[in-house]
């Protein structure tokens, strides 16, 4: 989920100087229209990696918008009073009224993630927190609130470089604490837990916007533009918003950089390594498909990509031997050529050339298991 935020997005100074004033003016206009209509509140959550610019984005929004219509909350550990009440009580009482913007630095995501990383809770407790969060956010959406969730990300190397740079200067040394370095030591675990939580809670009514925090200009423009587009769309909507299922949006890449474009197509593996690893994978797959539990499992593999990129290779079409072809073939089956999709039931692994987005599936229809 964080791959696109580790590509090194950047915005040149000239472009930022040209676009920033226009975005700032449009954002302020959208905020005033929001306040005038007073039909719904805007709730903004700011989270992410230490040193990724969370505080800078908070300051930016308060500078580019009218702070008189913004309520900012930096919630830390629970007080004794708050611990005596339901978990969401302190967040509920801090929500902004209709026509206002509420920004949370330290939201209902902070403690569940931190406690799991530090081993204070187990996976079961984290799952219960996720269910509680989903219920709370669904309730906010049903009440008409516009919920914007931002996660500002840095790669491990970039975070170390950022913290070191801040600590070198006497003017910024105060911004780096012992906790920041402690969190850095736990970077891999924080990434794993955070990615799991974000995947489970990125929904159509409350999606996560993951933004590269390595370049301040890119970070600022992307965050401001996202807030602007979301508020403007809701304010200008003629009909009441109907909360329904829809795909979470991708963060628009303002510099045109994306994961597919950044792929290194020159990578290769020597013959000896290929044969050795293929044999190991084939053995492991064969053992797994012979496990009795596999009879109760349905597996579907979809292969997509550019023409001539090797999508047929797993079936042995473009190479002498393939992983799938060498493992328990009686447990695998392919749809007939005349049908783009056939139902897969029971303990079979279904393999498809041309995934659900292929035009042939739309034209020919699909089957269903009875």
Kinemage of the C-alpha trace (Angstrom):
@kinemage 1
@onewidth
@group {chain A} dominant
@subgroup {mainchain}
@vectorlist {calphas} color= white
{ca unk a 1} P 0.000 0.000 0.000
{ca unk a 2} L 2.983 2.284 0.576
{ca unk a 3} L 4.882 1.488 -2.645
{ca unk a 4} L 3.597 4.513 -4.561
{ca unk a 5} L 4.659 6.780 -1.682
{ca unk a 6} L 8.281 5.607 -1.878
{ca unk a 7} L 8.978 6.649 -5.473
{ca unk a 8} L 10.515 10.013 -4.583
{ca unk a 9} L 7.749 12.335 -5.791
{ca unk a 10} L 8.876 15.924 -6.333
{ca unk a 11} L 7.410 19.233 -7.474
{ca unk a 12} L 9.787 21.887 -8.918
{ca unk a 13} L 9.922 25.292 -7.211
{ca unk a 14} L 8.638 27.044 -10.314
{ca unk a 15} L 5.553 24.862 -10.606
{ca unk a 16} L 4.806 25.152 -6.885
{ca unk a 17} L 5.106 28.947 -7.023
{ca unk a 18} L 2.660 28.970 -9.923
{ca unk a 19} L 0.060 26.526 -8.576
{ca unk a 20} L 0.112 27.207 -4.838
{ca unk a 21} L -1.648 30.611 -4.980
{ca unk a 22} L -4.448 29.211 -7.173
{ca unk a 23} L -4.992 26.203 -4.912
{ca unk a 24} L -4.911 28.402 -1.818
{ca unk a 25} L -7.515 30.791 -3.227
{ca unk a 26} L -9.787 27.954 -4.376
{ca unk a 27} L -9.456 26.197 -1.016
{ca unk a 28} L -10.466 29.330 0.863
{ca unk a 29} L -13.469 29.836 -1.437
{ca unk a 30} L -14.543 26.221 -0.903
{ca unk a 31} L -14.258 26.667 2.861
{ca unk a 32} L -16.449 29.765 2.827
{ca unk a 33} L -19.037 27.969 0.692
{ca unk a 34} L -18.923 25.112 3.184
{ca unk a 35} L -19.496 27.487 6.092
{ca unk a 36} L -22.298 29.279 4.274
{ca unk a 37} L -24.163 26.108 3.341
{ca unk a 38} L -23.521 24.455 6.733
{ca unk a 39} L -24.853 21.144 5.436
{ca unk a 40} L -22.101 18.864 6.699
{ca unk a 41} L -18.873 18.910 8.766
{ca unk a 42} L -15.408 18.026 7.456
{ca unk a 43} L -13.241 15.725 9.579
{ca unk a 44} L -9.556 15.478 8.609
{ca unk a 45} L -7.265 12.874 10.163
{ca unk a 46} L -3.498 13.398 9.875
{ca unk a 47} L -1.275 10.403 10.544
{ca unk a 48} L 1.862 8.780 9.257
{ca unk a 49} L 5.563 8.296 9.776
{ca unk a 50} L 7.530 10.532 12.141
{ca unk a 51} L 9.297 13.239 10.147
{ca unk a 52} L 6.975 12.943 7.134
{ca unk a 53} L 5.557 16.452 7.555
{ca unk a 54} L 2.369 15.924 9.541
{ca unk a 55} L 2.850 19.123 11.514
{ca unk a 56} L 3.726 21.069 8.387
{ca unk a 57} L 0.497 19.978 6.699
{ca unk a 58} L -1.497 20.983 9.773
{ca unk a 59} L 0.122 24.428 9.718
{ca unk a 60} L -0.410 24.700 5.969
{ca unk a 61} L -4.160 24.020 6.195
{ca unk a 62} L -4.533 26.570 8.984
{ca unk a 63} L -2.552 29.113 6.945
{ca unk a 64} L -4.295 28.530 3.615
{ca unk a 65} L -7.780 28.350 5.108
{ca unk a 66} L -9.609 30.559 7.587
{ca unk a 67} L -8.603 29.260 11.044
{ca unk a 68} L -11.785 30.728 12.544
{ca unk a 69} L -13.673 27.866 10.932
{ca unk a 70} L -11.134 25.168 11.852
{ca unk a 71} L -11.045 23.180 15.079
{ca unk a 72} L -7.670 21.485 15.706
{ca unk a 73} L -7.185 18.639 18.168
{ca unk a 74} L -3.928 16.962 19.215
{ca unk a 75} L -5.094 14.075 21.356
{ca unk a 76} L -2.525 12.132 23.351
{ca unk a 77} L -2.980 9.305 25.834
{ca unk a 78} L -6.375 8.928 27.462
{ca unk a 79} L -7.080 10.711 30.721
{ca unk a 80} L -8.605 8.967 33.735
{ca unk a 81} L -11.988 10.426 32.816
{ca unk a 82} L -11.726 9.185 29.241
{ca unk a 83} L -10.676 5.675 30.268
{ca unk a 84} L -13.894 5.355 32.250
{ca unk a 85} L -15.937 5.874 29.092
{ca unk a 86} L -16.245 4.161 25.679
{ca unk a 87} L -13.152 4.493 23.475
{ca unk a 88} L -14.759 6.822 20.938
{ca unk a 89} L -16.314 9.119 23.532
{ca unk a 90} L -13.486 11.670 23.574
{ca unk a 91} L -13.388 11.801 19.769
{ca unk a 92} L -17.148 12.114 19.457
{ca unk a 93} L -17.287 15.140 21.760
{ca unk a 94} L -14.512 16.830 19.726
{ca unk a 95} L -16.228 16.501 16.334
{ca unk a 96} L -16.816 19.802 14.489
{ca unk a 97} L -20.329 21.139 13.798
{ca unk a 98} L -21.783 21.407 10.299
{ca unk a 99} L -19.989 23.965 8.138
{ca unk a 100} L -16.739 23.648 10.103
{ca unk a 101} L -13.509 21.697 9.660
{ca unk a 102} L -12.037 19.520 12.384
{ca unk a 103} L -8.394 18.382 12.108
{ca unk a 104} L -7.169 15.546 14.330
{ca unk a 105} L -3.458 15.053 15.033
{ca unk a 106} L -3.592 11.805 16.903
{ca unk a 107} L -6.837 10.108 16.006
{ca unk a 108} L -8.680 6.900 16.863
{ca unk a 109} L -5.999 5.044 14.875
{ca unk a 110} L -2.999 6.108 16.933
{ca unk a 111} L -3.245 4.018 20.089
{ca unk a 112} L -4.410 0.742 18.463
{ca unk a 113} L -1.387 0.847 16.134
{ca unk a 114} L 1.129 1.909 18.808
{ca unk a 115} L -0.099 -0.650 21.343
{ca unk a 116} L 0.112 -3.477 18.812
{ca unk a 117} L 3.623 -2.463 17.704
{ca unk a 118} L 4.853 -2.342 21.304
{ca unk a 119} L 3.302 -5.724 22.033
{ca unk a 120} L 0.814 -4.392 24.568
{ca unk a 121} L -2.033 -6.003 22.610
{ca unk a 122} L -2.466 -9.029 20.347
{ca unk a 123} L -3.952 -9.390 16.881
{ca unk a 124} L -7.382 -10.106 18.338
{ca unk a 125} L -7.489 -6.780 20.166
{ca unk a 126} L -6.336 -4.962 17.028
{ca unk a 127} L -9.090 -6.633 15.006
{ca unk a 128} L -11.684 -5.528 17.560
{ca unk a 129} L -10.351 -1.962 17.370
{ca unk a 130} L -10.614 -2.055 13.588
{ca unk a 131} L -14.230 -3.212 13.780
{ca unk a 132} L -14.997 -0.422 16.248
{ca unk a 133} L -13.331 2.134 13.965
{ca unk a 134} L -15.282 0.936 10.924
{ca unk a 135} L -18.536 1.196 12.851
{ca unk a 136} L -17.664 4.703 14.076
{ca unk a 137} L -16.677 5.958 10.625
{ca unk a 138} L -19.749 4.411 9.020
{ca unk a 139} L -21.852 6.264 11.572
{ca unk a 140} L -20.086 9.555 10.748
{ca unk a 141} L -20.663 8.977 7.042
{ca unk a 142} L -24.329 8.153 7.630
{ca unk a 143} L -24.645 11.435 9.512
{ca unk a 144} L -23.290 13.241 6.443
{ca unk a 145} L -19.756 14.023 7.630
{ca unk a 146} L -17.006 14.282 5.017
{ca unk a 147} L -14.138 12.201 6.386
{ca unk a 148} L -10.651 12.686 4.893
{ca unk a 149} L -7.860 10.425 6.156
{ca unk a 150} L -4.241 11.280 5.290
{ca unk a 151} L -1.198 9.091 5.876
{ca unk a 152} L 2.143 10.771 5.183
{ca unk a 153} L 4.794 8.189 4.446
{ca unk a 154} L 8.590 7.946 4.282
{ca unk a 155} L 10.776 4.977 3.416
{ca unk a 156} L 13.044 3.738 6.175
{ca unk a 157} L 16.153 5.254 4.579
{ca unk a 158} L 14.421 8.575 3.984
{ca unk a 159} L 13.112 8.741 7.542
{ca unk a 160} L 16.596 8.141 8.958
{ca unk a 161} L 17.984 10.847 6.702
{ca unk a 162} L 15.199 13.271 7.693
{ca unk a 163} L 15.612 12.710 11.440
{ca unk a 164} L 19.398 13.001 11.201
{ca unk a 165} L 19.140 16.234 9.215
{ca unk a 166} L 16.703 17.758 11.708
{ca unk a 167} L 18.882 16.787 14.642
{ca unk a 168} L 22.021 18.373 13.163
{ca unk a 169} L 20.632 21.905 13.195
{ca unk a 170} L 20.207 23.763 16.480
{ca unk a 171} L 17.076 25.370 15.024
{ca unk a 172} L 15.289 22.064 14.394
{ca unk a 173} L 16.902 19.747 16.946
{ca unk a 174} L 13.976 20.203 19.310
{ca unk a 175} L 11.671 18.557 16.791
{ca unk a 176} L 13.399 15.164 17.196
{ca unk a 177} L 12.743 13.271 20.419
{ca unk a 178} L 13.940 9.965 21.842
{ca unk a 179} L 10.529 8.554 20.952
{ca unk a 180} L 11.110 9.372 17.284
{ca unk a 181} L 14.300 7.300 17.244
{ca unk a 182} L 12.626 4.521 19.205
{ca unk a 183} L 9.876 4.431 16.608
{ca unk a 184} L 12.534 4.373 13.895
{ca unk a 185} L 14.063 1.256 15.453
{ca unk a 186} L 10.608 -0.311 15.169
{ca unk a 187} L 10.060 0.968 11.621
{ca unk a 188} L 9.482 -2.445 10.026
{ca unk a 189} L 6.913 -3.428 12.622
{ca unk a 190} L 5.191 -0.042 12.426
{ca unk a 191} L 5.010 -0.395 8.657
{ca unk a 192} L 3.554 -3.899 8.823
{ca unk a 193} L 0.909 -3.061 11.429
{ca unk a 194} L 0.025 0.304 9.863
{ca unk a 195} L -0.342 -1.179 6.391
{ca unk a 196} L -2.673 -3.857 7.742
{ca unk a 197} L -4.818 -1.288 9.545
{ca unk a 198} L -4.970 1.045 6.538
{ca unk a 199} L -5.973 -1.780 4.191
{ca unk a 200} L -8.740 -2.905 6.518
{ca unk a 201} L -10.117 0.603 7.063
{ca unk a 202} L -9.805 2.190 3.588
{ca unk a 203} L -13.441 2.175 2.536
{ca unk a 204} L -15.588 3.915 -0.045
{ca unk a 205} L -17.026 6.277 2.551
{ca unk a 206} L -13.707 6.907 4.338
{ca unk a 207} L -10.690 6.088 2.129
{ca unk a 208} L -7.071 6.595 3.071
{ca unk a 209} L -4.937 9.009 1.063
{ca unk a 210} L -1.306 7.860 1.298
{ca unk a 211} L 1.067 10.689 0.340
{ca unk a 212} L 4.826 10.761 -0.116
{ca unk a 213} L 6.237 13.077 2.546
{ca unk a 214} L 9.804 13.299 1.235
{ca unk a 215} L 9.255 16.521 -0.753
{ca unk a 216} L 7.474 19.359 1.058
{ca unk a 217} L 6.144 20.958 -2.126
{ca unk a 218} L 4.648 17.733 -3.451
{ca unk a 219} L 3.232 16.896 -0.017
{ca unk a 220} L 1.663 20.326 0.424
{ca unk a 221} L 0.077 20.576 -3.025
{ca unk a 222} L -1.230 16.997 -2.973
{ca unk a 223} L -2.819 17.337 0.464
{ca unk a 224} L -4.323 20.765 -0.260
{ca unk a 225} L -5.647 19.664 -3.651
{ca unk a 226} L -7.223 16.543 -2.124
{ca unk a 227} L -9.006 18.589 0.549
{ca unk a 228} L -10.105 21.141 -2.043
{ca unk a 229} L -11.504 18.566 -4.473
{ca unk a 230} L -13.372 16.696 -1.739
{ca unk a 231} L -14.990 19.793 -0.192
{ca unk a 232} L -15.847 21.328 -3.558
{ca unk a 233} L -17.459 18.120 -4.800
{ca unk a 234} L -19.664 17.834 -1.711
{ca unk a 235} L -20.586 21.515 -1.590
{ca unk a 236} L -21.511 21.578 -5.275
{ca unk a 237} L -23.514 18.337 -5.127
{ca unk a 238} L -27.130 19.148 -5.955
{ca unk a 239} L -28.571 16.038 -4.344
{ca unk a 240} L -28.042 14.665 -0.888
{ca unk a 241} L -25.030 12.368 -0.767
{ca unk a 242} L -25.982 8.710 -0.639
{ca unk a 243} L -23.416 6.652 1.210
{ca unk a 244} L -22.686 3.546 -0.837
{ca unk a 245} L -19.922 1.152 -1.715
{ca unk a 246} L -17.363 2.456 -4.162
{ca unk a 247} L -13.698 1.868 -4.781
{ca unk a 248} L -11.334 3.920 -2.605
{ca unk a 249} L -9.634 6.561 -4.786
{ca unk a 250} L -6.009 6.651 -5.766
{ca unk a 251} L -4.029 9.694 -4.717
{ca unk a 252} L -3.465 11.774 -7.834
{ca unk a 253} L 0.217 11.882 -8.757
{ca unk a 254} L 0.847 15.572 -9.337
{ca unk a 255} L 4.292 14.905 -10.795
{ca unk a 256} L 3.194 12.067 -13.097
{ca unk a 257} L 5.300 9.465 -11.256
{ca unk a 258} L 3.667 6.071 -10.634
{ca unk a 259} L 4.615 2.527 -9.662
{ca unk a 260} L 4.283 1.018 -13.149
{ca unk a 261} L 6.358 3.766 -14.715
{ca unk a 262} L 9.089 3.279 -12.119
{ca unk a 263} L 9.445 -0.480 -12.687
{ca unk a 264} L 12.961 -1.665 -13.538
{ca unk a 265} L 12.409 -3.782 -16.663
{ca unk a 266} L 16.089 -4.704 -16.952
{ca unk a 267} L 16.153 -7.070 -13.960
{ca unk a 268} L 17.071 -10.691 -14.652
{ca unk a 269} L 17.960 -13.955 -12.904
{ca unk a 270} L 20.777 -16.292 -13.954
{ca unk a 271} L 19.917 -19.851 -15.050
{ca unk a 272} L 21.365 -21.553 -11.976
{ca unk a 273} L 19.422 -19.386 -9.516
{ca unk a 274} L 16.265 -19.759 -11.592
{ca unk a 275} L 16.386 -23.565 -11.640
{ca unk a 276} L 17.235 -23.806 -7.943
{ca unk a 277} L 14.459 -21.494 -6.743
{ca unk a 278} L 11.893 -22.893 -9.173
{ca unk a 279} L 12.471 -26.420 -7.860
{ca unk a 280} L 12.067 -25.224 -4.272
{ca unk a 281} L 8.844 -23.360 -5.062
{ca unk a 282} L 7.469 -26.328 -7.033
{ca unk a 283} L 8.074 -28.685 -4.109
{ca unk a 284} L 6.426 -26.305 -1.647
{ca unk a 285} L 3.398 -25.747 -3.888
{ca unk a 286} L 2.957 -29.483 -4.409
{ca unk a 287} L 2.991 -30.129 -0.652
{ca unk a 288} L 0.518 -27.338 -0.028
{ca unk a 289} L -1.949 -28.554 -2.676
{ca unk a 290} L -1.830 -32.071 -1.201
{ca unk a 291} L -2.761 -30.803 2.234
{ca unk a 292} L -6.292 -31.907 3.230
{ca unk a 293} L -7.137 -28.304 4.098
{ca unk a 294} L -6.694 -27.353 0.438
{ca unk a 295} L -9.871 -29.278 -0.394
{ca unk a 296} L -11.803 -26.677 1.568
{ca unk a 297} L -10.074 -23.742 -0.134
{ca unk a 298} L -10.806 -21.991 -3.406
{ca unk a 299} L -7.926 -20.201 -5.116
{ca unk a 300} L -8.223 -17.939 -8.148
{ca unk a 301} L -5.171 -16.592 -9.976
{ca unk a 302} L -5.592 -13.679 -12.388
{ca unk a 303} L -2.758 -12.651 -14.716
{ca unk a 304} L -2.679 -9.190 -16.288
{ca unk a 305} L -0.013 -7.076 -17.925
{ca unk a 306} L 1.451 -5.823 -21.152
{ca unk a 307} L 1.358 -7.990 -24.270
{ca unk a 308} L 4.371 -10.330 -24.564
{ca unk a 309} L 5.241 -9.725 -20.887
{ca unk a 310} L 4.998 -13.432 -20.052
{ca unk a 311} L 1.466 -13.846 -18.724
{ca unk a 312} L 1.311 -17.351 -20.238
{ca unk a 313} L 4.624 -18.374 -18.665
{ca unk a 314} L 3.137 -19.901 -15.469
{ca unk a 315} L 1.338 -22.466 -17.665
{ca unk a 316} L 4.413 -23.411 -19.668
{ca unk a 317} L 3.314 -21.589 -22.834
{ca unk a 318} L 6.500 -19.586 -23.213
{ca unk a 319} L 9.048 -21.719 -21.368
{ca unk a 320} L 9.949 -25.366 -21.143
{ca unk a 321} L 8.813 -25.872 -17.555
{ca unk a 322} L 6.580 -23.833 -15.255
{ca unk a 323} L 5.844 -23.792 -11.549
{ca unk a 324} L 2.125 -24.430 -11.956
{ca unk a 325} L 2.613 -27.084 -14.616
{ca unk a 326} L 4.914 -29.094 -12.356
{ca unk a 327} L 2.620 -29.171 -9.301
{ca unk a 328} L -0.347 -31.500 -8.791
{ca unk a 329} L -2.015 -30.635 -12.076
{ca unk a 330} L -5.140 -32.593 -11.259
{ca unk a 331} L -5.935 -29.907 -8.706
{ca unk a 332} L -5.791 -27.078 -11.222
{ca unk a 333} L -8.001 -26.305 -14.151
{ca unk a 334} L -8.331 -23.514 -16.693
{ca unk a 335} L -11.549 -22.117 -18.151
{ca unk a 336} L -12.245 -23.330 -21.708
{ca unk a 337} L -11.025 -20.992 -24.432
{ca unk a 338} L -14.554 -20.150 -25.536
{ca unk a 339} L -15.504 -18.948 -22.074
{ca unk a 340} L -13.843 -15.976 -20.448
{ca unk a 341} L -14.806 -17.126 -16.962
{ca unk a 342} L -16.094 -20.338 -15.403
{ca unk a 343} L -17.238 -20.906 -11.807
{ca unk a 344} L -14.695 -22.428 -9.426
{ca unk a 345} L -16.144 -24.333 -6.459
{ca unk a 346} L -14.696 -26.534 -3.747
{ca unk a 347} L -11.028 -27.436 -3.538
{ca unk a 348} L -9.828 -26.229 -6.917
{ca unk a 349} L -7.402 -23.520 -7.829
{ca unk a 350} L -8.743 -21.509 -10.720
{ca unk a 351} L -6.259 -19.961 -13.114
{ca unk a 352} L -7.330 -17.181 -15.476
{ca unk a 353} L -5.506 -15.487 -18.315
{ca unk a 354} L -7.207 -12.116 -18.577
{ca unk a 355} L -8.488 -10.846 -15.238
{ca unk a 356} L -11.805 -9.324 -14.221
{ca unk a 357} L -10.925 -6.057 -15.913
{ca unk a 358} L -10.533 -7.678 -19.334
{ca unk a 359} L -13.019 -6.635 -21.971
{ca unk a 360} L -13.882 -10.243 -22.750
{ca unk a 361} L -15.395 -10.727 -19.305
{ca unk a 362} L -17.690 -7.753 -19.788
{ca unk a 363} L -18.752 -8.909 -23.236
{ca unk a 364} L -19.292 -12.582 -22.443
{ca unk a 365} L -20.704 -12.484 -18.911
{ca unk a 366} L -19.832 -14.614 -15.904
{ca unk a 367} L -20.923 -17.850 -14.306
{ca unk a 368} L -21.860 -18.603 -10.728
{ca unk a 369} L -21.458 -21.475 -8.281
{ca unk a 370} L -24.629 -23.156 -7.126
